[in-house]
């Protein structure tokens, strides 16, 4: 479903990735960990091909970074949901219209828009907030709207870039529960974080970025003995 094959990348002659290799299978839940500045966001941007390798190849479904055409990028990105730490909601429209905007730009027929929006909001427990403006929502509610936006086109992959970085522990737990529910339906999930306490709560594949490469790691879960 997703692979990085011998990927090199640098910003302004500053190396980020050096012969990076990584594979994610359909339906996997993957934690992407590492110190701030190690390249987690860069890696996610390469998946939806906002950035391209200097050498090597990123394969996402049927698309390759070596051969994808500009006209195909919207089709790739339509199949990838992205959840950001800072929500990135449109402040001048309500929850319903934030989600409708995503569908309108992809040409979804009007009669399907309402159904898709209500289904996505129901998935995150916010159908009753569809008429609220972003400033009327808590941080956790804003992130749940962002998750609804990410899944509204039924993507095969969701990328979550520090989605709980600004949230309290109780709300973080709610967001994790929602993302796990989405993953349980077969949607692949890549969750970038530097919070190891989150990682220890869930049985999932864990990949650490360090030294420009990806390393699969095992972190002892809460309650496990040496």
C-alpha positions as CSV (number, residue, x, y, z in Angstrom):
1,X,0.0,0.0,0.0
2,X,2.9,2.4,0.9
3,X,6.6,2.1,0.5
4,X,9.7,4.3,0.6
5,X,12.5,2.8,-1.4
6,X,16.1,4.1,-0.9
7,X,14.8,7.7,-0.4
8,X,17.3,10.5,0.0
9,X,16.1,14.1,0.7
10,X,17.6,17.3,1.9
11,X,16.5,20.9,2.6
12,X,19.0,23.6,1.5
13,X,21.9,21.1,1.6
14,X,20.8,19.9,5.0
15,X,20.3,16.1,4.8
16,X,16.9,14.8,6.2
17,X,16.7,11.3,4.8
18,X,19.5,9.0,3.7
19,X,18.6,5.7,2.1
20,X,15.3,5.6,4.0
21,X,13.2,2.5,3.5
22,X,9.7,2.0,4.9
23,X,6.7,-0.2,4.2
24,X,3.1,0.1,5.4
25,X,0.5,-2.5,4.6
26,X,-3.2,-1.9,4.0
27,X,-5.1,-1.7,7.3
28,X,-2.0,-1.1,9.5
29,X,-1.9,1.4,12.4
30,X,1.6,2.9,12.5
31,X,3.1,5.3,15.0
32,X,5.8,7.4,13.5
33,X,8.1,8.7,16.3
34,X,11.2,10.7,16.7
35,X,12.6,13.9,18.0
36,X,11.3,17.3,16.8
37,X,13.0,18.2,13.5
38,X,13.9,14.6,12.6
39,X,11.6,14.7,9.5
40,X,8.2,13.3,10.6
41,X,6.2,16.0,8.8
42,X,8.5,15.9,5.8
43,X,7.8,12.1,5.5
44,X,4.1,12.7,5.6
45,X,4.3,15.4,2.9
46,X,6.2,12.9,0.7
47,X,3.3,10.5,1.1
48,X,0.8,12.9,-0.4
49,X,3.5,14.2,-2.7
50,X,3.7,17.8,-1.6
51,X,7.5,17.0,-1.5
52,X,9.5,14.6,-3.7
53,X,12.7,12.7,-3.0
54,X,16.0,13.8,-4.4
55,X,16.5,10.1,-5.2
56,X,14.7,6.9,-4.6
57,X,11.0,6.3,-4.9
58,X,7.8,6.7,-2.8
59,X,5.0,4.3,-3.9
60,X,1.5,5.1,-2.7
61,X,-1.1,2.7,-4.0
62,X,-0.8,2.8,-7.8
63,X,1.1,6.0,-7.8
64,X,4.9,6.5,-7.8
65,X,6.8,9.7,-7.0
66,X,9.0,8.9,-10.0
67,X,6.2,8.9,-12.6
68,X,3.1,10.6,-11.2
69,X,1.8,13.4,-13.4
70,X,0.7,16.8,-12.0
71,X,-2.9,16.1,-13.2
72,X,-3.0,12.9,-11.1
73,X,-2.0,14.5,-7.8
74,X,-5.6,15.5,-6.9
75,X,-6.7,11.9,-7.4
76,X,-3.9,10.6,-5.1
77,X,-4.7,13.2,-2.4
78,X,-8.4,12.5,-2.6
79,X,-7.6,9.0,-1.3
80,X,-5.4,10.3,1.6
81,X,-6.9,12.0,4.6
82,X,-4.7,14.4,6.6
83,X,-5.2,15.6,10.2
84,X,-3.1,18.5,11.4
85,X,-2.2,19.6,14.9
86,X,-3.6,23.1,14.3
87,X,-6.9,21.9,12.8
88,X,-6.8,24.2,9.8
89,X,-10.6,24.8,9.8
90,X,-12.1,27.7,7.7
91,X,-13.1,30.2,10.4
92,X,-15.7,32.0,8.2
93,X,-18.1,29.0,7.9
94,X,-19.8,26.5,10.1
95,X,-18.9,22.8,10.6
96,X,-21.2,21.6,7.9
97,X,-19.8,24.0,5.4
98,X,-16.2,23.2,6.3
99,X,-16.9,19.6,5.3
100,X,-19.1,20.6,2.3
101,X,-16.2,22.6,0.9
102,X,-14.0,19.5,0.7
103,X,-16.7,17.7,-1.3
104,X,-17.6,20.6,-3.6
105,X,-14.1,21.0,-4.9
106,X,-14.0,17.4,-5.9
107,X,-17.3,17.6,-7.8
108,X,-19.4,15.4,-5.6
109,X,-23.1,15.7,-6.5
110,X,-25.1,17.8,-4.1
111,X,-27.5,14.9,-3.2
112,X,-24.5,12.9,-1.9
113,X,-22.9,15.8,0.0
114,X,-25.3,15.9,2.9
115,X,-25.2,12.1,3.4
116,X,-21.4,12.1,3.4
117,X,-21.2,15.0,5.9
118,X,-23.7,13.5,8.3
119,X,-21.9,10.1,8.2
120,X,-18.5,11.6,8.8
121,X,-19.8,13.8,11.7
122,X,-21.6,10.8,13.2
123,X,-18.3,8.8,13.1
124,X,-16.7,11.5,15.3
125,X,-19.7,12.1,17.5
126,X,-20.5,15.6,16.3
127,X,-23.6,15.4,14.2
128,X,-25.3,17.8,16.7
129,X,-22.6,20.4,16.1
130,X,-23.0,20.8,12.3
131,X,-24.3,24.4,12.6
132,X,-21.6,25.6,15.0
133,X,-18.8,27.9,14.0
134,X,-15.2,26.8,14.7
135,X,-14.9,29.5,17.5
136,X,-17.8,27.8,19.3
137,X,-16.0,24.5,19.6
138,X,-13.5,23.2,22.1
139,X,-10.0,22.1,20.9
140,X,-11.1,18.4,21.0
141,X,-14.2,19.2,19.0
142,X,-12.2,21.1,16.4
143,X,-9.9,18.1,16.0
144,X,-12.8,15.8,15.6
145,X,-14.1,18.0,12.8
146,X,-10.7,17.8,11.3
147,X,-10.9,14.0,11.5
148,X,-14.3,14.1,9.9
149,X,-12.9,16.2,7.1
150,X,-10.0,13.7,6.6
151,X,-12.3,10.7,6.3
152,X,-15.2,12.2,4.3
153,X,-13.9,10.9,1.0
154,X,-13.4,7.3,2.4
155,X,-9.6,7.4,2.0
156,X,-7.5,4.2,2.1
157,X,-5.0,6.1,4.3
158,X,-5.2,8.7,7.0
159,X,-2.1,10.7,8.1
160,X,-2.3,12.3,11.5
161,X,0.5,14.9,12.2
162,X,0.8,15.4,16.0
163,X,-3.1,15.5,16.2
164,X,-3.1,15.5,20.0
165,X,-0.2,17.9,20.5
166,X,-2.5,20.7,21.8
167,X,-5.0,18.5,23.7
168,X,-5.4,17.5,27.3
169,X,-5.0,13.8,28.2
170,X,-8.7,13.0,28.4
171,X,-9.3,14.5,25.0
172,X,-6.3,12.8,23.6
173,X,-7.8,9.5,24.7
174,X,-11.0,10.4,22.9
175,X,-9.1,11.2,19.7
176,X,-7.2,7.9,19.9
177,X,-10.4,6.0,20.3
178,X,-11.9,7.6,17.2
179,X,-8.8,7.0,15.1
180,X,-8.6,3.3,16.2
181,X,-12.3,2.9,15.2
182,X,-11.6,4.3,11.7
183,X,-8.6,2.0,11.5
184,X,-10.6,-1.0,12.5
185,X,-12.7,-0.6,9.3
186,X,-9.6,-1.2,7.2
187,X,-8.3,2.4,6.8
188,X,-4.5,2.5,7.2
189,X,-3.3,5.0,9.8
190,X,0.0,6.8,10.2
191,X,0.1,8.8,13.5
192,X,3.2,11.0,13.9
193,X,4.0,11.9,17.5
194,X,6.9,12.5,19.9
195,X,4.6,11.6,22.9
196,X,5.8,8.0,23.9
197,X,3.0,7.8,26.5
198,X,0.5,7.7,23.6
199,X,2.5,5.1,21.8
200,X,2.5,2.8,24.9
201,X,-1.3,2.7,25.0
202,X,-2.0,0.9,21.7
203,X,-0.6,-2.2,20.1
204,X,0.6,-0.9,16.8
205,X,3.6,-0.9,14.5
206,X,6.1,1.7,15.7
207,X,8.7,3.3,13.4
208,X,11.3,5.7,14.7
209,X,13.1,8.2,12.4
210,X,16.7,8.7,13.4
211,X,19.9,9.4,11.5
212,X,17.9,9.9,8.3
213,X,16.5,6.4,8.3
214,X,13.5,4.5,9.6
215,X,13.9,1.9,12.3
216,X,11.1,-0.4,13.5
217,X,11.1,-0.5,17.3
218,X,9.4,-2.2,20.2
219,X,8.3,0.0,23.1
220,X,7.2,-1.8,26.3
221,X,3.5,-1.2,26.9
222,X,2.0,0.0,30.2
223,X,1.8,-2.8,32.7
224,X,4.4,-5.1,30.9
225,X,7.2,-6.5,33.0
226,X,10.9,-6.8,32.1
